[in-house]
Amino acid sequence: MPYRSRDELPDLVRELLPEHAQEIYREAFNNAFDQYADPAERRGHASREETAHKVAWAAVKREYEKRGDRWVPKSSR
């Protein structure tokens, strides 16, 4: 199920990630949810939703990193 807004994201995502990272997550999830509709496109036996969550976290990790308990942009060192 694609997310229409950040308010619909899982609680953990909203609690841990800054707003910009939440938007990255939402957009990546929605794109992956569409892209991996066909089970043949997914690895192993992962569900469409599970695959979309994995893609979304990978997208966040390209631009953010976890420092202690916070997620911060990679460029802010």
Buried (B, 14 or more C-beta within 10 A) or exposed (E): EEBEEBEEBEEEBBEBBBEEBBBBBBBBBBBBBEBBEEEEEBEEEBEBEEBBBBBBBEBBBEEBBEEEEEBBEEEEE
